[in-house]
Amino acid sequence: SNNKFYGTIPLLLCNLPEVTIFNVLNNSFEGSIPSCIGSNLQKTKELNLSHNTLITGSIPKSFSQLIELEKIILTGNNQMTGSIPQEMCSNNNNLKKLDMKYSDIAGTALQCSCCS
């Protein structure tokens, strides 16, 4: 976090299948979240993309493949839209924290039984 990264989220980050904590908090990433993060980072337990205010688009449905995921934090991404993919909740028994404050993502953590 706080690395002063900017631009789009590099697809190179999708080639790190052993990553357990993916934290790019407080950078200046822009554009959409690559779907390969969900499909390739299978061992990720914590995903924090917070406060990258230029991230756009929705949560990729591929996030439902992150079955080890315990925390997803997307707060402060004011350009994000869409809703929480229901598969993300139903496919993951480990999910304990789903934080999307200050984003335009429809729905709340109550959509997931994990986080009510």
Backbone torsions as a table, in degrees:
resi	resn	phi	psi	omega
1	SER	NA	160.5	179.0
2	ASN	53.9	43.9	-177.5
3	ASN	-98.4	1.6	-177.9
4	LYS	62.4	30.3	174.4
5	PHE	-73.6	149.1	177.5
6	TYR	-147.7	169.2	-177.6
7	GLY	93.2	-163.7	179.1
8	THR	-78.3	159.0	177.0
9	ILE	-69.1	119.0	-175.6
10	PRO	-63.8	134.6	177.2
11	LEU	-64.7	-21.0	176.8
12	LEU	-55.4	-32.2	179.7
13	LEU	-64.2	-19.2	178.7
14	CYS	-76.7	-10.6	-178.7
15	ASN	-96.7	29.5	-179.1
16	LEU	-122.6	67.9	-171.8
17	PRO	-64.8	-15.8	-178.2
18	GLU	-91.5	-2.5	-178.3
19	VAL	-63.9	129.0	177.1
20	THR	-105.0	-25.7	175.9
21	ILE	-125.8	119.3	179.2
22	PHE	-113.4	101.0	-173.8
23	ASN	-126.1	110.4	175.9
24	VAL	-123.4	38.1	179.3
25	LEU	-58.5	142.0	173.6
26	ASN	55.9	52.8	171.4
27	ASN	-121.1	-166.5	-179.5
28	SER	-123.0	43.7	177.2
29	PHE	-68.7	150.4	178.4
30	GLU	-137.6	165.1	-178.9
31	GLY	88.2	-171.8	-176.5
32	SER	-86.3	163.0	177.1
33	ILE	-79.0	123.8	179.7
34	PRO	-61.5	134.9	-179.5
35	SER	-65.7	-22.0	-179.3
36	CYS	-65.6	-19.3	175.9
37	ILE	-61.4	-41.9	178.8
38	GLY	-72.2	-38.2	-175.2
39	SER	-85.1	-21.6	-175.0
40	ASN	-107.6	-21.7	-175.5
41	LEU	-99.9	58.7	-172.2
42	GLN	-61.6	-24.8	-177.0
43	LYS	-94.7	3.4	-177.0
44	THR	-67.0	129.1	178.1
45	LYS	-104.4	-26.9	179.7
46	GLU	-134.7	128.8	-179.8
47	LEU	-126.2	114.2	-177.6
48	ASN	-126.4	108.8	177.8
49	LEU	-114.7	24.1	-173.2
50	SER	-66.0	151.1	172.4
51	HIS	54.9	44.8	166.3
52	ASN	-114.8	79.0	-164.3
53	THR	-61.8	-8.7	179.6
54	LEU	-102.2	6.5	175.3
55	ILE	-69.9	129.9	-177.0
56	THR	-118.9	175.3	176.0
57	GLY	85.3	-161.9	-176.1
58	SER	-116.1	175.8	176.1
59	ILE	-72.5	124.0	-179.7
60	PRO	-61.4	140.1	177.2
61	LYS	-62.5	-22.2	178.9
62	SER	-64.0	-16.9	176.4
63	PHE	-60.6	-20.2	177.9
64	SER	-67.6	-14.4	178.0
65	GLN	-84.5	-7.4	179.4
66	LEU	-84.2	71.2	-171.7
67	ILE	-74.7	-12.7	175.8
68	GLU	-90.1	-9.1	-173.5
69	LEU	-61.0	127.0	177.6
70	GLU	-105.8	-31.7	-178.1
71	LYS	-136.6	134.9	169.3
72	ILE	-129.9	123.8	-175.9
73	ILE	-126.0	116.9	-178.5
74	LEU	-127.7	28.9	-176.4
75	THR	-66.0	148.1	173.9
76	GLY	74.1	12.7	176.3
77	ASN	-96.0	78.3	-168.5
78	ASN	-67.4	-11.3	-179.9
79	GLN	-96.0	-6.1	-179.1
80	MET	-75.6	143.5	-179.4
81	THR	-134.3	-174.2	177.9
82	GLY	92.6	-156.1	-179.3
83	SER	-137.3	171.8	178.2
84	ILE	-74.2	120.9	178.0
85	PRO	-60.5	122.5	-177.0
86	GLN	-58.9	-30.4	178.0
87	GLU	-61.7	-29.7	179.6
88	MET	-63.2	-33.6	-179.7
89	CYS	-83.1	-44.1	-172.9
90	SER	-75.8	-25.2	-177.5
91	ASN	-90.1	-5.2	-171.6
92	ASN	-126.1	111.3	177.3
93	ASN	-86.9	-9.5	-177.3
94	ASN	-92.0	-15.7	-174.4
95	LEU	-64.3	121.7	-178.4
96	LYS	-118.0	-25.0	-178.3
97	LYS	-134.9	128.1	178.0
98	LEU	-134.0	101.0	-172.5
99	ASP	-118.5	115.5	-178.2
100	MET	-131.0	29.7	179.1
101	LYS	-57.8	148.2	175.5
102	TYR	60.3	33.2	171.5
103	SER	-127.5	167.8	-179.5
104	ASP	-98.6	25.3	178.1
105	ILE	-75.2	126.2	-178.5
106	ALA	-71.7	147.4	179.1
107	GLY	90.0	175.1	-179.1
108	THR	-134.8	178.7	178.1
109	ALA	-61.8	-17.8	-179.5
110	LEU	-66.7	-15.0	175.5
111	GLN	-66.4	-23.3	179.4
112	CYS	-105.9	128.3	179.9
113	SER	-63.1	-21.8	180.0
114	CYS	-62.5	-32.8	-163.5
115	CYS	-119.1	22.5	-178.5
116	SER	-86.7	NA	NA
